[in-house]
Amino acid sequence: MVLDEAGEAAGMAAMVADLLRANLADSAARARVAARVRGSAVLLADDRGLGVTVTFGGQQVVVAAAPIAGAPVLAGAWLAMATVCAGSRSPLRALARREVRVVPHRPVQALVAVSYVLKAPRAVSRADRRRWGR
């Protein structure tokens, strides 16, 4: 895992990198997906103009504190993106609730992969819900 902390979105990038690092270490399935996918996806808190790019490149995942042009984008308000980037909310659930939206660009595999790899494991999600009374 490589973290490029340049730019205003360094905090968001660090949060994404920490979650990716933990999820890849804890799950062989997520690590396999990350190793097979090639490409980039942008996670964008559009109300604050902050975005990070996650780039999958074989044995390396790079999190850069700036969005790149031409990559598929998962975008929403800062609070919605923070819950997704912290693994508290599934990107698919956030999409279903219209809290975030997808701005598709080809190829979309990296966006699907980052959505899968970012989601906290089910056991962690249950513990969080119990802790927060949900």
N, C-alpha and C positions, 0 to 999 in steps of 0.2 A: 504494500500500500504506500503510495506516495501522496503527500499533501503539499499543495502549492498554496501557501497562505497569503499571497499578495492580494491587495484590494480590500474594499470595504466589507466584503462578504466573508472575511476570514473566520469569523465566529460560526457562521452557517456552514462553511466548509469543514471546520474542525468537528462540528457536531455530526455531519454526514460521514466524515472519515472515521470517527470513533465508532459510530454505529456499524458501518460497513466492516471495519476491522473485527469487531466483536462477533458480528453475525457470521462472517466468513470463518472465523476461528471455531465457532460453536457448531457449525453445520456443514457437513461434507457436501450435501446437496447444493447448498448456496455457493460453496466454493467451486464446485464443478460448473455451475451455471456461469459464474464470474470468469472462470478460466476459458470457457468456450466462446463467449460472446466477444465480438469486436465492434467497437464504435463508441459513440458518446451520447449522453442524455443530459439535458439541462433541467435543473430544479430551480424555479424562479418564484420569489416572493415579489410579485409584480406591484403591489401597493407601496413597497419600499424601494423598488428598483434593485433588489439584491438577488443575485443568482450564482449558482455553482454549476460546474460541469463535472460529471462523472464519466471517465473514459476507461473502457475495458480494453485491455490489450494483452490477452493471454495470461501470463503469470503475474501481471501487474495491473492494478487499478489505480488511476490517478484522479484525485479530487482537486479541481482548480477553483479558486475563489473568483471566478468570472464566467459568465455565460459565453458560449461560442455560437457563432452563426451557423445555420444549416443543420443543427441537431434537433431531434424531437424534444419538446418542452413539456414538463409537468408544471403548471403555474397555478397560483392562487394567492390569497391574502397571506401575510406573514404568519399569522397564528395558525392557519390551516397547514401551511407548508412546514411550520415548526413541528407540528404534531406528526406529520408524515416523515420529516427528516430525522426526528427523534425515535421513530419506530413505534410511536404510540397509536398511530392510526394507519391502517392499511391504505396504500394509494388507491386501490380499487374501491374500498369503502368510501374514501373521500371523493372519488369520481362519482360514485353512485349517489352520494348526497349533494353533489354539485358544489362541493367546497373547493375543488380544484378542477382544472380542465387540461386537456391535452392539445397541444399545438403540434400536429404530426408533421414530420419530415421523414424522408426515407434515409436509411433503414430505421425501423422502429424497435429492432431487437434489443438495443441497449436500454431503451426506455422500459421495456417489459422486464429486462433483467434487473435494472436498478429498482424497480417497483418490488420485485420478488426479494431481492437481497436486503433491501432496507426494512422490510416488515419484520417487526420483532416476533420471535417465536411465540406460538400460541400460549405456552405456559407462562411466559413473561406478560403477555397481554392480559391473561386472566388475573394474575397477581396485581397488575396495575389497576384493573377494574375494581377488584375487591378493595384495594387500598383507597381508591378515590370514591368508593360507594356507588359504582355503576354496575 
